[in-house]
Amino acid sequence: MAYNFRNRNLLNTRGAYLGSSGSDSESQDDSDPDFLTPSRTPRRSTQNNTARAGGASSIRNLSGKRARGNGEEHKRGLRERHRRRRKRFSQVPQAQISRRTVLSWLIGSGVIEEKEAVWYVAAQSGNILGEGKVNREGILCSCCSGQLTVEEFEVHSGRKTRKPYQYIYLAGSQVSLLDCQIEAWEDKEEEERRTFNNIQPASKAVDRNDDACMVCADGGDLICCERCPSTFHPRCIFMEIIPQGDWLCPYCICKYCGNGNGNGPLMQCSQCEKKYHFRCGGETLDLMNPPVAFCGSSCRKIYKGLHNLLGSQNELHDGLTWTLLQRTDEPFTGSYGEEEYKRIQCNSKIAVAWLVMNECFLSTVDRHTRANIVQSIVYNRGSYVTRINYSGFYTAILEKNDEIISVASIRVHGKRLAEMPFIGTRGEYRRLGMAYVLENCIESTLCSLKVEKLVIPSVSQLTGMWMDKYFFSRVQEERLVKELSLYNTVMFPSSVVRLHKNLAMLPDLNLSPQENEGHF
């Protein structure tokens, strides 16, 4: 029977904890003292020639211990006044921004203004230790006219907290760059990019199933799962005889016994997203962390290994760093501890990574659900329709001097398989080996997690490059094709070639050359 997913609507829902940007009717009176630089010029600190003492008590209250007593309510008030102030200048079109940094994202979003004065404020004393002006590349220091990254500006100011965005304030509104990041992340336009892909069938639809095959993403005569919206071409899953009665897809049965009923309730693995019976070999639910469960020790190790890497910059050669990111929707508490700070940076860099991906790839929209595929993958957006459920994706970025220059999307389906559907480099950095560096970092991580295969798509004109330079091979063996049909991998038109690499045959890229001898 041919099933159709007619007139599907993409209903984006927003998290209840997200803040609004304020009413247009609110006062924009510039006489509000919280808008303005304090009238008394801060005096020079006697402890540091480049430092300034906290001449304004409001700065001391913002950064010192007394500020923490005011709590999140005080910070929200500052952010709200900053939102009213920002209406005086317009957004900068993101396409016109030459460098992709967190600061350029804030400028493009209209949260801060280019060449706006900033202060580095000491956490305890409230002294102003450094002054500069923000631009798209970083911060132009007022004392030496040097162009610095955000972290370099902190070190130049005599501090090394590793949380520079928390202690750099806009001189006019006295809002920290960290609060500016939260404001930009909670902007309505940014919020819509990460909402849940809530696909609902039309009220008059014949059925509630997807109208595209889970394996090839094409329509036609499809067999439908009785438990979820997934559909398949029988030939795509090598089904020779159409079953009579109810049929369950590979994502609705136990990965071990193949049964969707009996042997107790089915649990879903937090890593590979396959279901399993505890009696068949999976792990019990972790009562200390209820949403997390694993089908086996290998998925647990992969999950923990990836999450331990999240938000941590890994230094490479020539000033390059690479970082693994994943969007999280946990509400901000305002405590700005290490984990919350890291989460804010991850979310901000996800927003910048999307802008890089949007430069590198034409907009790819699923023709059946109208979901933006690249955007959904970068923001790891979930869905009730398994085929467009991208919640398991991670984003790997390559940076230099705070600029994101290369981005890749990764999803690990357990120890047997990982996929990398997109990897892109900004135009001015192409043909410099940047994608090669990032891909090596990804392979090294996957090897350390004992993942066996990496699968990628390739347009025909680049297939030779992937095979000759990166040592991928075509997916041709029937055994491998059958195995891939059991996983929810991102699908492309038939003109795109699927390639794979056996990571188990590679040396561990984390080892030294001497340690790698004999690992081939």
N, C-alpha and C positions, 0 to 999 in steps of 0.2 A: 504494500500500500504506500502511496506517496503522501508524505506528511508535509504540511506547509506551516511556517511560522509567520503568519500574515500580520501586517500592520503592528509590528512590535514597537513599543515605545520605550525610550531610554529615560528612565525616571531617576534623576540624580537627587539623592537625599543627603542632607548635611548633618554633621554631628552636633548634638545639642550643646556641647560645651564650647563651641566656637563663638567668638565674639563678633559683634557687628561693627561697622565702621562709623557709626554715629549718624544722627539725623542731619539732613541738609538744613534744617531750620535752626540748628544750634548756633549760638553766637560765635562770630569770628572776630570779636573785639580785640585788637592788638594791644589794648591797654592792660590786658590781663598780665600781671607781673610774672606769672609762670611761663609766659611766652618769651620773656626777654632775658638778655644777659644781665646778671647782677650789676647794679650801678657801681659798686665799689670794686676797683681793679684788684684782683688777687695779688698778694705780695709774694715775692720770691722766697722759696724755702731756704733755710739756712743749712739744710742737710745736703742739698744737691743743686748745683749751678743751673741745671736744666729744669729743676722742679719749681712748681708754684704752690704756695700755701693756699689752703682753702679759704679764700677771702669771703666767699659767699657761704652762709650757713646752710643754704639749701643743698649745695654740693656735698657738704659734709654729711648731711642727713641722707642724701641719696646713696652714698657709698660706704659710710661707716656703720658701726654696730647699731646706732639708733635708727638707721633706715630699715633694718630688718625688723625692728619692732613695729613699724608701720604696716608691714605685711604686703600681701598682693593687692589689697585695696588701694594703697598709695601708688603702687606701680601702674595699676590700671588707670588711675586718675591722670597720671603723667602721660600715659600712652594716648588717652582720650583727648587731652589737650593738644598733643602732638598731631593727632588725626585732624583736628580742626585747623591747626596751623598749616598742614600740608596742602590744604585746598587752595592756598595762595599760589602754588606752582603746579604745573601740569606734569603728567607722566612723560617719560622719554620713551619713544618706541623702541622695544627691545631689539628690533632688527637693525637699528642704527648704532647699537653699542658694539664697539670693536673688540672688547675683551670680556670674557665670561668669568666674572668673579662674583662673590657674594655681594660686594659693595656695588658693582655695576647692576646687579639684580635689584638692590634696594633703590638705586637711583632710577632705574627704568620703571620700577613700580611706583615711583613718586613718593616713597616713604622718606627719603632724604634727598637733599638738593646737592648737585655737583658744586664743589668748592665751598661746601658748608664747613664752618669751623668746628673742630672737635677738640676735646681735652682728654688726656689720660689722667684718671683720678685714682689716687692711692686708696686701697680698700679700707684700711683702718683709720688713717688720719684725715682723709678727705682732701689732702693736698693735690694740687694740679701739678703733675710731674712732666707733662709734655703737651704741646699744642701743635695743631696742624690743620690741614684742609683736606676734605675727602674728595677723591676723584675716582674714575672708573678703574684705574690701575691699582689704587691703594690710598695711601695718605701722604701728602706732601708736608714734610716736617717744617715748622716755622723757624726753628733755631738753626738748621743747617741746610735747608732747601733740598734735602734729600728725598727721593721718591722711595717710600718704604711700604712693605706689606703690613698687614694688620699686626701680625706677630712681631715683625721687626720694629714696628712703632712702639710696641710694649717694651721690648728689650731696650730700645733706644731711650725709653723713659725711665729705665733703671729697675724694671720689674720683669719677672718671668713666671706668671701664674698659670700659663697655658690656657687661660680663659680671657683673652684680650677683649673680645666683644663685650664682656660684662663690665669692663672698667673704662671703656672709651665712651665718652658722652658727647652728644651734640651740645655745643656751647649755648645755642639759643634756647632750646626747649628743655635742656638738661635731661634728655632721655638717652639711655644707653643704646649702643648699637645692638645689643642682645634683645632689648625690648623692640627695637625697630625690626629685627628679624621676625619676632613673633607677630608684629603688626602686619608685615608683608605676607606672612604665611596664612594669616587669618583673613586676608583680603578676599572678597567675594569671587573675583575672577580666578585667583589662585586656588581657592577652595573647590571650585567647580571642576578643576582638573584632576582631583583626587577622589571624588565621590564614588561610592559603590556603583558598579554597573548593574543597576536594578532593572533587568529586562523582564517586562511583563507581557504576556500574550494578550491579544485583543479579546474583548469580552465575547465576541462571536466566533472566536477561533475554533476549529474542529477539534484541536487537541492542544496540549501545553508543551509539546516537544519542540526542540530546535529544528530548523529547516535546513541545516547544513551538517554534513558528515563530520564527526569528531576527528577523523583521520585526515581527510583531504579538503575539508571546508567547502565542499561543493554540495549542490542539492541533487534532487532526483528521487529514486525509489529507495527509501531508507527504512531500516528496522529500528524501532524505538525501544528504549529502556523503559520498563514499567515503573521504575522508582525515581528516576531523575529525568531532566529534559534532554539528555544526550541521545543522538541518533547516529547511525552508521550505515554505510553501504556494505552489504554482506561481503562483497569482494575485497573491501579495504581491510577487513578483519579476518580474511581467509575463511569465511563461513561457507561451507559447501551445501549444507542443508538448512533451510529456514526452520527454526524450532517452532513447534506448535505450542500455543499457550503463552504464558508470561515469559519474558526474557529479560535478564539483568545484564547491564554493561560491565566492563572490567573495573569500573570505579564504584560499583555497587555490590561487589562480591568480595569475599575474603581472598587476599592475594596468595594465601597458602593453600587452602582447600578448594577454592573456586566456588564455594557455596554462599549464597546470599541469605540463607535461612538456616536455622539450627545452630548448634554449637555455641549458643549464647549470643549476646548483642554484638553488633559490629562496631568497632572503634575506628577512627580515622587517624592515620599517622600525620603528625604535625610537619614532617619533612617531605615525604614523597606523596602525601595526600591520598595514598591507597588505603583501603579498609582492610581490617583483619579481625580475627577472633583471638582473644587472649589465649584460649586453649590450643590454638594452632601455632603459636610461637611468638606472638607479640607481647609487648610489655603492658603491665597494668597502668591505670591512670595515676599520674603523680599527684597525690593529694596536696602536696605543698605548692603545686603549680597546676591547678585543675585543667586549664585549656590545653595543656601540652601532653601528648601521648605519642608513643613511637612503636612502629611495627617490629623493631629490632634494635640491637645495639649499634649497628652501622648507621642507621638513620639518626639515632641519638647523638652519636659522635659528630656526624656531619652538621646537624643542627647547632650543636654547642660550638663547634669549630667556627662556623660562619658567624654566629652571634657574638663570639668573642672578638672577631675582627671588625665588627661594625663601628664605624666612626673613627677608627684609629689610623692615623697617617703612617704609612710605611715608607721610609726614605730609600731612594734609589740613587743612581748616579746623576751627575750634572744638574743637581738641584731638583730633580723630579721626585714626586711622591705619588703613591697610589693608595686609594681608600675604598673600602667596601661600604656601600650605603643601602639602607632600606627605610622607606617611609614608615613612621609609626604615628598612631592617632591618640596616644595617651595624652590626656589634658596636662597642660603646664601648671605646676603647683606654685611657681614663683619662688621656690627655694633656691633654684639655680645651683643645685649640687652638681657633682661631676657627671652623673648619668643624665640628668636633665639638660645640662649644657651640651653634652655630646649629642643628645637627641635633637636639640634645636639646630645644631650645625648640620646634622645628617639631613634633616628636612629642608634646610635652606639650600644645601648643595644638590639635593634631588631636584629642586626647582630650577637651579642653574643647569644641571645635567639635561633636563628636558629641553631647555633652550638650545643646547648644543645638538641634541638629537634632532630637534626640529629643523636646524640648519642643514643637517647631513642627509636627511631622508624626506622624501615626499610624504605628504599626509596619507597614511594607510588606514582606511576606514573599512570595518567589516561590513560587507554589503547587505548582510541579513539583519544585523542588530544596530548598525550605524555607530558602533563603538570605535573610538580612535585607538587603534592597536598599539602604536608606538607610545603614545601618551599613557595608555593604561598599563603598559609594561613598566615604564620608568617609574610611575607612581604606585606600582604593584597593587592595582585596583582589583578587588574581588568581584565575583558574580555568582548567582545561583546557577547560571548556565556554565557547565564545566569547561566548555570549549573556549570561553572568553574569561575564565577565572585566572587572573594573573597575580594573585596574592602571594605566590611563592617566589616571585622574582626579586633579585638583588641587582643593584647597579654598581659597577666598578668604574672609578674615575681616575684619570691621570692628570696631575696638576704640576704647574711650575709657577712659582711666585704668586700663589693664590689663584691662578687662572686655570680653569678646567679646559684641557685641550683635547682630551680623548675620553670617550664614554662607551661602556659595553654593558649589555643586559645578560644576566645569568640566572638560570633556574636549575636546581639539582633535584633529580627525580629518584634519589637514593644512590646506593653505591654503584649501580650499573650504568647510570646515564646522567649527563648534564647537557644542557643546551645553551647556546649563545646566539639568539636570533638576530641581534643587532650589535654592531660595533662601528663607531664613527669617530672621525678626527676633524677638527676645525680646519678650514681650507688652508690657512697660512702655515699649518704644521704638517700638512700631508707630504708624503715622500721623504719624511725625515725619520721614519722608523718608530713613530710614537705608538701606532696601533700594535706594532710588533712587541714593544715593551709591555704594553698593557695586557696583551694576550698571553705573554710569557708569565706575567704575575698571576693571571687567572689560572693558567695551567699548573703553575707551581702550587697554588692553593688547593686545587682539585686533587693533585697528586698526593699532597700531604694528608688529605682527607680520604684517600684510597678510592676515589671515584675512578671508574674504569674507562668510560668513553665520553667524548665531547662531540656533540652534533651541531652543525651550523648549516644555514642556507647560503646559497651563493648564486648570483646572476651568472649566466653562461660566460660572459666576457671576463669575469674575475676568477672562474674556476681554476684556470691554469696557475694563477698566482697563489691561490690557497693551497694547491697541491704541491707546487714546486718550492715555495718559500716557507710555508707553514706545515707541510707534510701531512695534509689531509688526504683522504681517499673517498671515492664515490661510494655511496650507499647502494650496493648492488646485490649482495648476497641475500637470498630469500630468507635465511634465518634471521639476519639483522633487520630486514624489512618487517618481518613478522613481529620481532621484538619491539620495534619502534611503534607499531600499531597499538601496543598496549599502554602507551604513555600519552599524556596530554601535552604534546609539543606544539609550538606555534607553527601553523601551516601557511604556505604561500602558493601562488599559482603554479601550475604544472611546469611553466618555463623556468622556474627556480630549481637549481640542482641542490640536492642534499648531500653533504659531505660529513665524514666522521674521522675521528682520530682515536686510536687506542692508547689511552693514557697509561695503562698498566705496563706498556712496553717502553715508556719514556723514563729517563733518569729522574730522580727527585730533584727538582730545581732548587730546593732549599739546601741541598747538600753541597759541600765543596767538591771541586773536580776530583780530588783524591778519593773522597768517600763515594763518589759516583761510579768509580771503576768497577766493572763487573755487574752493573745494574741494567745493562742493555739486554 
